[in-house]
Amino acid sequence: MSMELRREKAPDILWLEEITKEDISLVGGKGASLGEMASIGLPVPKAFVVTAQAFRRFLRAAGIEEKLFSKLEKIDVDDTSALEEIATMSKKTVMAAKMPKDLADAIKAAYEELGGDKVVAVRSSATAEDLPTASFAGQQETYLNIRGKKDLLEAVHRCWASLYGARAIYYRAKQGFDDRHVNIAVVVQEMIEAEKAGVLFTSHPVTGEPISIIEGSWGLGEAIVSGSVSPDKYVYDRHSGRVVDRLIATKKIAIVPDGMKGTKTVELDPERQRSPVLTDEEVKKLAHYGQIAEEHYESPQDVEWAIAKGEIYILQSRPITTIKGTPETKKEVSEGKILVQGQGASPGVGSGRVVLVRDVKDTAAVREGDILVTKMTNPDMVPAMRKVAAIVTDEGGMTCHAAIVSRELGTPAVVGTKNATSILKNGQQVTVDGEKGVVYDGIVAQAAKKESPPLQSVIPVAITATLVKVNVSLPEAAQRAAATGADGVGLLRIEHLILGLNRTPQWYIQNRKEEEFIQELYRGIKTVLDAFIGKSVWVRTLDAPTDEFRNMQGGEDEPLEHNPMMGWRGIRRDIHTPEQFRLQVEAFHRLWKEGYHNLGLMFPMVNHPDEFSRTKELLRSWGVDTEKVTLGIMIEIPSSAILIEEFIRRGIKFASFGTNDLVQYTLAIDRNNPLVADMYDPRHPAVLKLISDAIGVCRRYSVECSICGQAGSDPKMAEWLVEQGISSISANIDAVGKIRETVARTEQRLILEMARRKNA
C-alpha cells in the first residue's frame, strides 16, 4: 500500500518495516525510531504499532474526548492534589471506555501474525516524546512479558490511560504541549528475554565528546533505567577503537521475566554480582551499532540494548537532550569533609537542606533550594526535582532516571552512592558537587572566580558574512547562548517570562500591580542584553494565544477561540488592548533610556503595513522616539511577505521569518494536527518562493533580513538561505555551531564558484 493511501485510510496497525521517520504523527517518537532503525539494518526485534489514529478513534467512539480535554485545560499542574485527582479521574475514564470491536480484532490479528502466543513488550509511544528538545523519558507506561490476546488488549488499554497519568500531564504542561494535540501509539514488540541489558550513550551525555558510554547489568534493562541497580560502566574511545575505562559495579539484583506475572527481582550470587557484564568485543559491537544510529539521525543518541543467547538487539533510540555543547564557568568547591561519594551524573554545585524522600508522598516536604536524597527517583518525583538545588541517589548510573532528568533540568546530581539515604539526615546542611560525584558536610565555600568576565565567545568560531544569531527563551540561558559565539539574539521570546508568573497582564492591571509586571520583564530582558553587549538583541513582543492566558490568574475572561493560533494574538491583540501593550513598552523604554541601544523590537503576527504604522503611533504616544530605536516585524503571515516592500517604506529596520507559522498559514496545515502534520513542509515551493522574494526585496533596500523559526536550525535550509542572500540566521542554542559551519562552508563555495566562472 502506498504511503499516501495508508495515511488517507488512517491505519490502526502498522508494521515496523512500513514505518519511516515521516510517520511520527502515526506511531509516535518510539515507533518512528524503531521503524527507522529497522530500515538501516540495526538488529531490532519484530514489532507492530497500534497507531495514534487508532487511539483517537477509540476516544471518539467512546465519546470521551471533550470530557478529558475540558478537565485538563483548567488544571493548575503545580497543585499536586488537584493534579492527582484529575489524573485519577482521567485514567478511570479511559479504562472504563470500551475498545471498538474492529480495532480489538485488528490488534489480535496482528498478534497472530507476530507469532500467536509470543511473549511481547507493550510500550507507549506518545506523539510528543523522544524529540530533539525533550526526551519525555518514563512519562507513559511499558508492560513487559505480556502473553495472550486478552492480556495484550488490556496492556494496550493501560498504555492509552497512562497518557493521562499525573507525571505525564505535569511534564507536558511544563514543556508547553497542548493535551488536545498529543496522541499515543502503542508498540507491540517481540520480547527479548535478555541475559544482560543496558543503555548506551553514543556521545558523552553532558559534554558531547565522541566517546561511547555503555552501562549494563544482568537481566532486563529495566533495572538500570529505574535505578534499581548500579550498573557496570564502560567507556569506549571511538577514535582509538578501544575500551579506555571500565567500572565493574556490585550488581546485587537482576530483574528477569516471570512467566505470565510479568517480571520479578532476584538476588544474584556473590560471584555474579562482581562479574563484568560485557566483554570488550561486545562493548565494541554495541559502540558500532550506536555510531550507525548517531550517523543516521545526525545527532548523539541514547540507545537501549539487550543481549540474549549471544545476539545483540537494539530496543530503542532517542536523541540525547542534555548535551551542553558549550563550556560553562565551573564552580570549584574548596575541600571539605566528604560524607558520601558516587558518580557525578549532572555537573554543577548545589548547597542546601537534606530532604529524604522514601516515596512520592515525602515530596510534599520538598521546598525550593533543598537537596533531594532518595534511593532512586521516578517520574512521579519530577515536580519536586524541579525545585531542588541538587539530587543524590543510592542507586543508578549515568543513564538512570535521576541522571537523565537532572541533566535536562540543569540540576547537579550524584547517583549510585549506595548509602546516601542512611548516612544523610533530614535537615542536614550539605553541598553536592555533581561533577566530582561528592557530597560534602555543610555549606562549603564555592570559589566561582568572580573576577572572570561574562562568558562570551569562548568557542573559536569562523567569521562569516552572514550573521549567525541565536534564539533565547529564558534569561537563565543567556550565558550559555552567548558562549556559542553567536552574533546576537535573533529572537528573544518574552512569553516564558510572563507565563512563568502564572498571571496575565490584565491581572496586574486589575490589581494595580503594573510595576511588578514591568520589573519582571525589565530584569529578564536586561539579563540577556548584558550577555550580548555590543550585539543586537531582537525582543519579540508578547505573542501568547488566548488558550495559554485562560489557565492563568486573570485569564477568566479570555475569549474562547476555535483556533487560537490563528486568532487574537501578537500585535493584533496589543493594538486592541493598549493598556496591556503599554506595560511591555514601559520595560523596553527604561532599557533604551539606560543605554541599551542594542535592543530591537520585533512585532509578531503583523498582517498589514497599517498595523505597523499604528504600533509606531502607540509607541510615540508613550514617549518613544521611533526614529531612534530599531523596529522590525516577523514575517509569519503570507501577506507580510507579499507586502514587504510597503513595510520597508513604513520604516521597518529589519524583518525575520517565523517559519513555524509561515509554513502552516501558507499551506493551510495545522502543524499540531496529526491528520495533516505529515504535509507540513518548510521546503514547499510556495513557502520557498515567499521567502526568496522577500529576501530579494530586503536586499534591494539594504534592510536586514533574517530567519528565527525552526527552519533556521536546519543546515540544509541554512545553505539554501545563504544562497538566496539572507543577511542573518538565528538558530536554537544547540544548533548555532553546526549552522555557522554550514554558513561558512556555503559562503566559501559560492566565492569559489564565482571565481571559477570569472576565470573560465
C-alpha positions in Angstrom: 0.0 0.0 0.0 1.4 3.4 -0.9 2.3 5.9 1.8 -0.4 8.4 0.6 -3.1 5.7 0.7 -2.0 4.4 4.1 -2.3 7.9 5.6 -5.6 8.6 3.9 -7.0 5.4 5.4 -5.5 6.3 8.8 -4.4 2.8 9.6 -4.9 1.2 13.0 -1.9 -1.1 12.7 1.5 -0.6 11.1 4.5 -3.0 11.0 8.0 -1.7 11.6 9.1 -2.3 8.0 6.3 0.0 6.8 7.4 2.9 9.1 9.7 5.9 8.3 10.6 9.0 10.3 7.8 10.9 8.5 5.2 8.6 10.3 5.8 10.1 13.8 2.3 11.5 13.9 1.0 8.0 13.3 3.3 6.0 15.5 4.9 8.4 18.0 8.6 9.0 18.7 9.4 5.5 19.8 7.6 3.8 16.9 9.1 6.0 14.3 12.6 5.5 15.8 12.1 1.7 15.8 11.0 1.8 12.1 14.0 3.9 11.2 16.4 1.6 12.9 14.9 -1.4 11.3 15.3 0.3 7.9 19.0 0.9 8.3 19.7 -2.6 9.3 20.1 -2.4 13.1 19.0 -5.7 14.8 15.5 -4.6 16.1 13.1 -7.3 17.3 10.0 -7.7 15.2 7.1 -5.4 16.1 3.8 -3.8 15.1 2.3 -0.5 16.2 -1.2 0.3 17.2 -1.3 3.8 15.8 -2.2 7.2 17.3 -5.1 7.3 14.9 -6.5 4.1 16.5 -6.2 5.8 19.9 -8.0 8.9 18.7 -10.7 6.7 17.1 -11.2 5.0 20.4 -11.7 8.3 22.2 -14.3 9.4 19.6 -16.1 6.1 19.6 -16.3 6.2 23.4 -17.5 9.8 23.4 -14.9 10.9 26.0 -12.7 13.3 24.1 -14.3 16.6 25.3 -14.7 15.2 28.8 -11.0 14.6 29.1 -9.7 17.8 27.5 -12.1 20.2 29.3 -10.8 18.9 32.6 -7.1 19.1 31.6 -7.4 22.7 30.2 -8.4 24.1 33.6 -5.9 22.3 35.8 -3.0 24.0 37.8 -0.3 21.3 37.5 1.6 22.8 40.4 -1.3 22.0 42.7 -0.3 18.4 43.5 -3.6 17.3 45.0 -5.7 18.7 42.1 -3.3 17.2 39.6 -3.5 13.7 41.2 -7.3 14.0 41.4 -7.7 14.9 37.7 -5.2 12.3 36.6 -7.0 9.5 38.5 -10.4 10.6 37.1 -8.9 10.8 33.5 -7.3 7.3 33.7 -10.5 5.8 35.0 -12.5 7.5 32.2 -10.2 5.9 29.6 -10.1 2.5 31.3 -13.9 2.4 31.6 -14.4 3.1 27.9 -14.9 0.1 25.6 -12.4 -0.5 22.7 -14.2 -0.7 19.3 -14.6 -4.4 18.3 -13.0 -4.0 14.9 -9.9 -2.3 16.5 -9.6 -5.1 19.0 -9.9 -7.7 16.2 -7.1 -5.9 14.2 -4.8 -6.0 17.2 -5.5 -9.7 17.8 -4.9 -10.4 14.1 -1.5 -8.6 14.2 -0.6 -10.6 17.3 -1.4 -13.8 15.4 0.9 -12.7 12.6 3.7 -11.9 15.1 3.6 -15.5 16.3 0.3 -16.2 18.1 1.5 -16.9 21.6 4.7 -15.0 21.7 5.7 -13.1 24.8 5.7 -9.3 23.9 6.7 -6.0 25.4 3.9 -3.4 25.1 5.4 0.1 25.0 3.7 3.5 24.9 4.8 5.8 22.1 3.4 9.3 22.5 3.5 11.7 19.6 5.2 14.2 21.8 8.2 12.2 23.0 11.8 11.4 22.0 12.0 14.9 20.5 15.3 16.7 20.0 14.4 19.2 22.7 12.8 17.0 25.3 13.0 13.3 26.0 9.7 12.8 27.9 11.5 9.7 29.3 9.3 7.5 31.5 6.2 9.6 31.2 4.0 6.8 29.9 3.9 3.1 30.7 5.5 0.0 29.4 4.3 -3.5 30.1 6.7 -6.4 29.8 6.3 -10.2 29.4 2.7 -10.0 28.1 1.3 -13.2 26.5 -2.1 -13.9 25.1 -4.7 -11.8 23.3 -6.7 -10.8 26.4 -3.7 -9.6 28.3 -2.4 -7.8 25.2 -5.6 -5.8 24.8 -5.5 -5.0 28.5 -1.9 -3.7 28.2 -2.7 -1.6 25.2 -5.7 -0.1 27.0 -3.5 0.7 30.0 -0.9 2.3 27.8 -3.6 4.6 26.5 -4.7 5.5 30.0 -1.1 6.3 31.0 -1.1 9.3 28.7 -3.2 10.9 31.5 -1.1 10.0 34.4 -0.1 12.8 36.8 3.6 12.8 35.8 2.7 12.8 32.1 0.2 15.7 32.4 2.7 17.7 34.5 5.6 17.2 32.2 3.6 18.1 29.0 2.3 21.3 30.7 5.8 22.4 31.7 7.1 21.7 28.2 4.3 23.8 26.7 2.4 20.9 24.9 -1.4 21.2 24.4 -3.1 18.0 25.5 -5.6 18.3 22.7 -2.8 17.7 20.2 -0.9 14.9 21.9 -1.8 11.4 21.0 -0.4 8.0 21.9 0.6 5.0 19.8 1.5 1.6 21.3 4.4 -0.6 20.2 3.9 -4.3 20.5 7.3 -5.9 20.2 8.6 -9.4 20.5 10.0 -9.7 24.0 13.7 -10.4 24.3 14.4 -12.4 27.4 17.7 -10.6 28.0 20.5 -12.3 29.9 22.1 -8.8 30.1 20.9 -5.4 29.0 21.5 -1.7 29.4 21.8 1.7 27.9 24.4 3.3 25.5 25.2 7.0 25.0 26.8 7.3 21.6 28.5 10.5 22.8 29.1 11.9 26.3 25.7 13.0 27.6 26.9 16.3 29.0 30.0 17.4 27.0 29.2 15.7 23.7 32.7 14.2 23.4 33.0 11.4 20.8 33.2 8.6 23.4 30.6 5.9 23.9 29.4 5.3 27.4 27.8 1.9 27.9 26.1 0.8 31.1 25.0 -2.8 31.6 23.5 -5.2 34.2 22.3 -8.8 34.4 18.7 -9.5 33.3 16.4 -6.9 31.8 17.4 -3.3 31.2 14.5 -2.1 33.5 16.9 -2.5 36.4 19.2 0.3 35.1 16.6 2.7 33.8 14.6 2.5 37.0 17.8 2.9 39.1 17.2 -0.4 40.9 20.8 -1.4 40.4 24.2 0.4 40.0 25.4 -0.9 36.6 28.8 -1.6 35.1 30.1 1.3 33.1 32.3 1.0 30.0 33.9 3.9 28.2 34.8 3.3 24.5 37.0 5.7 22.6 35.7 5.8 19.1 38.9 7.3 17.7 41.3 4.6 19.1 38.7 1.9 18.9 39.3 0.5 22.4 37.8 0.4 25.9 39.6 3.2 27.8 37.8 2.8 31.1 35.6 0.4 33.0 33.9 0.4 36.3 32.7 -3.1 37.5 29.9 -2.4 40.0 28.4 -4.8 42.6 25.1 -5.7 40.9 23.1 -7.2 43.8 19.9 -7.9 41.9 18.5 -8.6 38.4 15.0 -8.1 37.0 14.0 -11.1 35.0 10.9 -12.4 33.2 8.4 -14.2 35.5 6.1 -16.1 33.2 2.5 -14.7 33.0 3.2 -12.5 36.0 5.4 -10.1 34.1 8.8 -9.6 35.8 10.4 -10.3 39.2 13.5 -9.2 41.1 16.0 -11.9 42.0 19.2 -11.7 44.2 22.4 -12.7 42.4 25.0 -14.9 43.9 28.1 -13.1 45.2 30.4 -14.2 42.3 28.0 -13.0 39.6 27.4 -9.7 41.5 31.0 -8.7 40.9 31.5 -10.2 37.4 31.8 -8.0 34.3 28.6 -7.9 32.3 30.2 -7.2 28.9 33.3 -8.4 27.1 35.5 -5.9 25.2 34.2 -7.4 21.9 30.5 -6.8 23.0 31.4 -3.2 24.0 32.9 -2.6 20.6 30.0 -4.1 18.7 27.5 -2.0 20.8 29.5 1.1 20.2 29.5 0.3 16.4 25.7 0.0 16.4 25.4 3.2 18.3 27.6 5.0 15.8 25.4 3.8 13.0 22.3 5.2 14.8 24.1 8.6 15.5 25.2 9.0 11.9 21.7 8.2 10.6 19.9 10.5 12.9 22.7 13.2 12.7 22.7 13.6 16.5 24.0 11.8 19.5 21.7 9.0 20.7 20.5 7.3 23.9 20.2 3.7 22.9 18.6 0.8 24.9 20.1 -2.7 24.1 19.8 -6.3 25.2 21.8 -9.5 24.7 20.1 -12.9 24.5 21.9 -16.2 23.5 24.9 -14.2 22.3 22.8 -12.0 20.0 22.7 -8.2 20.4 19.3 -6.5 20.0 18.6 -2.7 19.7 15.4 -1.9 21.5 15.1 1.9 21.3 17.0 5.0 20.3 16.2 8.6 21.2 18.1 11.9 20.9 20.3 12.9 23.9 18.7 16.2 25.0 21.2 17.1 27.7 24.5 17.9 25.9 25.6 21.4 26.9 27.7 21.8 23.7 29.5 24.8 25.2 31.9 25.3 28.0 30.5 26.9 31.1 32.0 28.7 34.1 32.9 25.9 36.6 32.1 26.3 40.3 35.0 24.9 42.2 34.4 23.6 45.7 37.0 24.1 48.3 37.9 20.9 50.3 35.5 19.8 53.0 34.5 16.7 54.8 33.2 14.1 52.4 30.1 12.3 53.6 29.2 10.2 50.6 30.6 9.6 47.1 29.1 8.3 43.8 29.0 9.1 40.1 28.8 12.7 39.0 25.7 12.4 36.7 24.9 16.1 36.2 27.5 18.9 36.7 27.3 21.8 38.9 27.3 22.6 42.6 24.3 22.9 45.0 24.0 23.5 48.7 21.0 23.2 51.0 18.9 21.3 53.4 18.6 17.5 53.0 15.1 16.1 52.5 14.9 12.3 52.5 12.3 11.0 50.1 11.2 7.4 50.6 8.2 7.6 48.3 6.2 10.2 46.3 4.3 11.3 49.5 7.5 12.6 51.0 8.0 15.1 48.1 5.4 17.3 49.8 8.1 18.3 52.3 10.5 19.5 49.5 11.0 23.2 49.2 12.9 25.4 46.7 16.6 25.0 47.2 16.5 21.7 49.1 18.7 18.7 48.4 16.6 15.7 47.4 18.1 12.4 48.7 16.4 9.2 47.7 17.2 5.5 46.9 16.1 6.2 43.3 13.9 8.8 41.6 10.9 8.0 39.4 8.8 10.2 37.1 6.3 10.9 39.9 9.1 12.9 41.7 9.7 15.3 38.7 7.7 18.2 40.2 9.9 18.0 43.4 13.1 17.6 41.3 12.3 20.9 39.5 12.5 22.7 42.8 15.7 21.4 44.4 19.3 22.6 44.3 20.7 19.1 43.8 19.8 15.4 43.8 21.5 12.5 45.4 20.6 8.8 45.0 21.7 5.5 46.4 21.4 3.6 43.2 21.6 4.3 39.5 24.2 5.3 36.9 24.7 7.8 34.1 21.6 6.6 32.3 19.1 6.2 35.2 16.0 8.4 35.6 17.7 10.7 38.1 20.7 11.3 35.8 18.6 12.0 32.7 16.1 14.3 34.3 18.8 16.2 36.3 20.8 16.9 33.2 17.6 18.1 31.4 16.8 20.4 34.3 20.4 21.5 34.7 20.4 20.4 38.3 23.6 19.0 39.9 23.2 15.3 40.7 25.3 12.5 42.3 24.0 8.9 41.7 25.0 5.4 42.8 26.3 6.5 46.2 24.9 3.2 47.8 24.4 4.7 51.2 23.3 8.4 50.9 19.8 7.7 52.5 21.4 6.0 55.5 24.3 8.5 56.0 22.5 11.8 55.3 19.8 13.0 57.7 16.7 15.1 57.3 17.5 18.8 57.8 21.3 18.4 57.5 23.1 21.1 55.5 25.3 19.6 52.7 27.0 20.7 49.4 26.7 18.5 46.3 29.3 18.5 43.6 27.6 17.0 40.5 30.9 16.9 38.5 33.1 15.1 41.1 30.3 12.9 42.4 30.8 14.0 46.0 28.6 15.2 48.9 30.3 17.4 51.5 29.2 18.2 55.0 27.9 21.7 55.5 27.8 24.7 53.2 31.2 24.5 51.6 32.6 27.7 50.1 32.4 27.9 46.3 35.3 29.7 44.6 33.5 30.7 41.4 36.2 33.0 40.1 34.1 36.1 40.3 36.7 38.2 38.6 36.1 36.4 35.3 34.1 38.5 32.7 30.7 37.2 31.5 31.1 34.1 29.4 31.1 35.2 25.8 32.5 33.9 22.6 34.6 31.3 24.3 34.4 29.0 21.3 36.6 29.7 18.4 34.2 30.5 15.5 34.5 31.1 11.8 33.9 34.6 10.7 31.0 34.7 8.2 29.5 37.5 6.2 26.1 36.1 7.1 25.4 36.8 10.7 24.7 33.7 12.8 22.5 34.6 15.8 20.7 32.6 18.5 17.2 32.2 19.8 16.7 32.6 23.5 13.6 31.9 25.6 14.8 32.1 29.2 17.1 34.6 30.9 18.9 31.7 32.6 20.1 30.5 29.2 21.7 33.9 28.3 25.2 33.0 29.3 25.1 29.6 27.6 23.7 31.3 24.4 26.4 33.9 24.5 29.1 31.3 24.9 28.2 29.9 21.4 29.8 32.9 19.9 26.5 34.0 18.3 26.5 37.3 16.5 23.5 38.4 18.6 20.0 37.3 19.5 17.6 37.0 16.6 14.7 36.1 18.7 14.1 36.7 22.5 10.7 35.3 23.4 9.2 37.0 26.4 6.2 34.6 26.7 8.1 32.4 29.2 8.8 35.4 31.4 5.1 36.2 31.5 3.6 32.7 31.5 6.0 31.8 34.3 4.3 34.4 36.5 1.0 32.5 36.1 -0.7 35.8 35.9 -1.9 37.7 32.8 -1.0 41.3 32.2 -4.7 42.1 32.8 -4.4 40.7 36.4 -1.6 43.1 37.2 -3.7 46.0 35.8 -6.8 45.0 37.7 -4.9 44.6 40.9 -2.8 47.8 40.4 0.5 45.9 40.4 1.7 47.1 37.0 5.1 48.0 38.4 5.7 44.4 39.5 5.0 43.2 35.9 7.2 45.8 34.3 10.1 45.0 36.7 9.9 41.3 35.9 10.0 41.9 32.2 12.8 44.5 32.6 15.0 42.2 34.7 14.6 39.3 32.4 15.4 41.2 29.2 18.3 43.1 30.8 19.9 39.8 31.7 20.1 38.8 28.0 21.2 42.3 26.9 24.1 42.2 29.4 25.2 38.9 28.0 25.3 40.3 24.5 26.9 43.7 25.0 27.6 45.3 21.6 25.4 42.8 19.7 21.8 43.2 18.6 19.1 41.6 20.7 15.7 41.5 19.0 12.9 41.1 21.5 9.6 39.8 20.2 6.6 41.5 21.8 4.1 39.2 23.6 2.7 36.5 21.3 0.7 34.2 23.7 -2.6 32.8 22.3 -5.7 33.1 24.4 -5.8 29.4 25.4 -2.5 29.9 27.2 -3.7 33.0 29.1 -7.0 31.3 30.0 -5.4 29.0 32.5 -3.6 31.8 34.4 -4.9 34.2 37.1 -6.7 37.0 35.3 -7.5 34.8 32.3 -11.1 34.0 33.3 -12.5 36.4 30.7 -10.2 35.3 27.8 -12.3 34.6 24.7 -12.9 31.1 23.6 -11.4 30.6 20.1 -11.9 27.7 17.8 -8.3 28.1 16.6 -6.2 30.3 18.9 -3.1 30.0 16.8 -4.9 32.0 14.1 -6.8 34.2 16.5 -6.4 37.1 18.9 -2.6 37.1 19.5 0.5 39.0 18.6 0.4 42.7 17.5 -3.3 42.5 16.7 -4.0 41.9 20.4 -1.6 44.6 21.6 -3.2 47.2 19.3 -6.7 46.4 20.7 -5.6 46.3 24.3 -3.2 49.2 24.6 -3.2 49.2 28.4 -1.5 45.7 28.3 0.8 46.7 25.5 1.9 49.8 27.4 3.3 47.6 30.2 5.7 45.9 27.8 6.7 49.2 26.2 7.5 50.7 29.6 10.0 48.0 30.3 11.6 48.5 26.8 11.6 52.3 27.3 13.5 52.1 30.5 16.2 49.9 28.9 16.6 52.2 26.0 17.0 55.2 28.4 19.7 53.3 30.3 21.7 53.0 27.1 20.7 49.5 25.8 20.6 50.6 22.2 21.2 47.0 21.1 17.6 46.3 22.0 15.4 46.0 18.9 11.6 45.3 18.9 10.1 42.7 16.7 6.3 42.7 16.2 4.6 39.3 15.6 1.6 38.4 13.6 1.7 41.6 11.5 -0.8 41.2 8.7 -0.8 44.7 7.1 1.5 47.7 7.0 -1.2 49.8 8.6 -0.7 47.6 11.8 3.0 48.5 11.9 2.1 52.2 11.5 -0.5 52.0 14.2 2.0 50.3 16.5 4.5 53.2 15.9 1.8 55.7 16.8 1.2 54.0 20.1 5.0 53.9 20.9 5.2 57.7 20.1 2.2 58.4 22.3 4.1 56.8 25.2 7.3 58.9 24.6 9.3 56.5 22.4 11.3 58.2 19.7 10.6 55.7 16.9 13.2 57.1 14.6 16.0 56.3 17.1 15.0 52.8 18.1 15.2 49.6 16.0 11.8 48.3 15.0 11.1 45.3 12.8 8.5 42.6 12.0 8.1 38.9 12.0 7.2 37.6 8.5 4.9 34.7 9.5 1.8 35.5 7.5 1.9 35.3 3.7 0.5 38.8 3.4 3.5 40.3 5.2 5.9 38.5 2.9 4.0 39.7 -0.2 3.8 43.3 1.1 7.3 43.5 2.5 8.2 46.5 0.2 5.4 48.6 1.7 6.5 47.6 5.2 10.0 48.9 4.4 8.5 52.2 3.1 6.7 52.5 6.5 10.0 52.3 8.3 10.9 48.8 9.4 14.7 48.3 10.0 14.6 44.5 9.8 12.4 41.6 9.1 12.6 38.0 10.3 10.9 34.9 9.0 8.9 33.0 11.6 8.8 29.8 9.5 6.8 27.7 12.0 3.7 29.9 11.4 4.6 30.9 7.8 4.5 27.3 6.7 1.2 26.4 8.3 -0.5 29.6 7.2 0.8 29.3 3.6 -0.2 25.6 3.3 -3.3 25.6 5.5 -1.6 23.0 7.6 -2.1 22.9 11.4 1.3 21.5 12.5 -0.2 20.2 15.7 -2.9 18.2 13.9 -1.7 14.6 13.4 -4.0 14.0 10.5 -2.2 16.6 8.3 1.1 17.0 10.2 3.0 14.9 7.6 2.1 17.6 5.0 3.9 20.3 7.0 6.8 21.1 4.7 9.2 24.1 5.2 10.6 23.3 1.7 7.3 23.5 -0.1 7.8 25.6 -3.3 5.3 28.2 -2.3 7.0 28.7 1.1 10.4 29.0 -0.5 9.1 31.4 -3.1 7.7 33.7 -0.4 11.0 33.7 1.5 13.2 34.1 -1.6 11.1 37.0 -3.0 11.1 38.8 0.4 14.9 38.3 0.8 15.3 39.9 -2.6 13.3 43.0 -1.7 15.1 43.4 1.6 18.5 43.2 -0.2 17.4 46.0 -2.7 16.6 48.3 0.2 19.6 47.2 2.4 17.2 46.1 5.2 18.4 43.2 7.3 16.5 40.0 6.6 16.7 37.1 9.0 15.0 33.9 10.0 14.3 32.8 13.5 11.8 29.9 13.0 12.7 26.2 13.5 13.9 26.0 9.8 16.8 28.3 10.7 18.3 25.4 12.8 18.3 23.1 9.8 21.7 23.0 8.0 20.1 22.2 4.6 17.7 25.1 4.9 20.6 27.4 6.1 22.6 26.5 3.0 19.6 27.5 0.7 19.1 30.7 2.7 22.7 31.8 2.2 22.4 31.1 -1.5 19.4 33.4 -1.6 21.4 36.2 0.1 19.8 36.3 3.6 21.5 38.7 6.0 21.4 36.6 9.1 20.2 33.3 10.5 19.0 32.8 14.1 19.3 29.2 15.4 18.5 27.4 18.6 21.3 27.3 21.1 22.4 23.8 20.4 22.3 24.4 16.6 24.5 27.6 16.4 27.7 25.7 15.9 26.5 23.5 13.0 24.7 26.4 11.4 27.8 28.6 11.5 29.8 25.8 10.0 27.2 25.4 7.2 27.1 29.1 6.5 30.9 29.3 6.3 31.2 26.3 4.0 28.4 27.7 1.8 29.9 31.1 1.6 33.3 29.7 0.6 31.7 27.5 -2.0 29.8 30.5 -3.5 33.0 32.6 -3.6 34.9 29.7 -5.3 32.2 29.2 -7.9 32.2 32.9 -8.6 36.0 32.9 -9.1 35.8 29.9 -11.3 33.2 31.5 -13.5 35.2 34.7 -13.7 38.3 32.8 -14.8 36.5 30.4 -17.2 
